[in-house]
Amino acid sequence: MFRRCRNAAFPLAVILVTLLAPLRAVPAQAAAIRLLAFGDSLTAGYNLPPDAAFPVQLENALKAKGLDISVINAGVSGDTTSAALSRVDWALADKPTHALVELGANDMLRGLSPEQAEANIDAIIVKLQQAGVKVMLAGMLAAPNLGADYGRRFDGMYARLAAKRHVPLYPFFLDGVAANPQLVLGDGMHPNREGVAVIVTHILPQILGFLGQ
């Protein structure tokens, strides 16, 4: 009798294991990367067709490498660091995992305080990091006509912020483009389609490292 009951219990155990198998924990898939391009007109694509803007060209470059990464255009033409700080919460609604912060040019062009710009960008980085977003900073250089003292105070803030908040720094967003008439619009400041392509080519290796790719 005991042997018969023990043998009968075996199929029951098999049935229970089969029924419970789907309840086993399944490893969670890695979250999709969503890169927030948070900046001013240089990010937004001032006076360019939508497909020529920096976020679009960067996303296309990433896809060309087989990476399915979304780049969110959170650039606003004319934004100062103060205006950008006021809209960080709005930008976070897009649920980015990473952010490239490109700001400061409009503060510089208006001759605003580099110390205030530094404080604003610092606050932006902190807000993003507190939301769990990984941050990379893109720097800018002051125009020579603003003087050596202003240039020293403005140019140096990006390295200070990168060190303070432990974020990677791309030193000059317009590297290879600034002052090249073939790569900028008629205003002499904003990149044209070809200029944006140069920016993407130059910054792409560091973006890939930043994204862990």
N, C-alpha and C positions, 0 to 999 in steps of 0.2 A: 504493500500500500504506500509506504513512504517513498519507495523508488518511483512508483507511478506518479505521485504528486510532484516529485522533484522534476521528473521529465516533462510534465504538463506545464510547469512554471517556466520552462525554457522558452517556448514560443511566445508566452506572454511578455517575457523580458525583452525579446526581440522587437515585439510590437511597440512596447513603451519607448525603447531607444529610438525606433524609427519615427515615432510621433514627436518625440522631444527634440530630435536633431535640428529641425528648422529654428528652434529657439536658441540655439547656440549663438554667442556673440559673433557678429561679422565685423571685421576690421573696417573702421571708417575710412572713406576715401579722402585723399588730401584735398583741402579746399582749393577752389580755382583761384588763380592769381588775378587780382583786379588792381591795376596800377593807376592811381590818381595823379594826373598831371595838374598840379595846383600852382597857378601862376598868373601872369599878366598877359599883355598882348603878344609877347613872344611865344607863349604857350597857346594862346587862343587861336592864333592864325590871322592876325590883323591884315585886312585887305587881301586875303587869299581865298581861293575856292575851298570849300569844306574839306575836300580830299587832300589838300596840300598842307593843312595845319600839322604842327608838330605831333600831337597825339595820334593822328591818323597815320602819318608816315612812320612813326615809331612802332605802332601796332603792326603795320604791314611788314616792317623789317623783322619783328619778332616772329610773325607767322611764316615768313620766308625761311626762318630757321627751324620750322616745325613746332613752334611753341604757341599753344592756344591761350594767349594772355590778352585780356581786355585792357585797353588804355582809355581812361575816362578824361575827357577834355573839361577841366575845371579852371580854364584860363579866362580871365575877364580883362578886356582892354582898358587901360587907364588905371588899373588897380594899384593903389599904394599898399604898403605892408599893413597899414591900419585898416584899410577897407577889406583886405584879404582876411585879416584876423576876425573881422565881424561876420564872415561867412563860412568859417571852418565847420561849424555844426551842420550847416546846410550841405556842405560837400560830403560830410560823413554819412549822409543819408544814402549815398551810393554804395555803401559797404565796401570800401577799398581794403585791400590787405597790405598794400604798399603805397607810398606817396613820394613823388618827386616834387620838391618845393623850389620854385623858380620865381623869386621876387626881389624887389629892391630897385629896379631900374627907374621906376616912376618917382620914387623918393629922391633918387639921385638927380634926375632931370629937373625936379622942382627945388633942389637945394635943401631938402628937408634934413633934419638931424640924423646923422648916421647912428647915433646912440639910440634914438627912438626906434629907428628901423630895426636895429639889432634886437631891441627888446620885443618888438612885435613879431619878428620871425622866430625868436626864441619861444614866445607864447604859442605860436602856431605849431611848432615842432612838439611842444609839450602836450598840447591838446590832441594831436594825432597819436602820439605815443601812448597817452592815457587811454585812447580808444583801441589800443592794440595794433595800430598801424605802424609798419616799419617805414622809416623815413630816410630819404636821400636828399641832399641839399645841392642846388646848383648855384654857383656864384656869379657875380657881375663885377665889372670894373667901372670906376668913376671916370667921367669925361675929364680930360686934362685941363680944360678951361676952368674947372672948379677949384683948382689949386692943389698944391702938394699936401697940405694939411688935411683937407677934406678927403682927398684920395686915400691917404694913409688910414684915416679913421673908417672910411667906407669899405675899402677893399679888404681890410683885415678882419671885418666882422664875420665873414663866412667861415674862415678857418677857426676862429674862436668858437663860433657856434657848433661847428662840427666836432671839435674837441670836447666842448662842454656837454653836449648831448649824445656823444658817441654815435654819430651818424656819418656815413660816407659822403665825401664832398667831390663834386665835379667843379673844378675851380672857376671856369669861365664858360657860361652857357653859349656865348657867341664865338667861341674859339674857331678860328679859320674862316669866319664870316664877317666879323666887324671890319668896317672900313674897306671892304672889297666891293666896288661898285657893281660887279657882275652878280653878286649874291644878295644884294639888298634892294628894297623898293626905292622909289624916287625920293623918299624922305631921308634916305641915307642911314636909316637906323634899323628898320624892320627887315627880316630876311624874306626873300622871295621863295618860290617853290624850290629852286635849286639850292638856295641858302639853307632852307630847312633840311633838305636832304643831306647837306654837309654836316649840319648839327647832329642829325641822327647817326650818321656814319661815325662821327667822332665820339659820341657819348654811348653808343651801343655796347661796346665791351664792358664799360663800367655798369651799365644798366643790367646786363646779363649776370654779372657778379653779384650785384645788389639783389636780384631776384632769385639767386641761388641756382642759376642755370649755367 
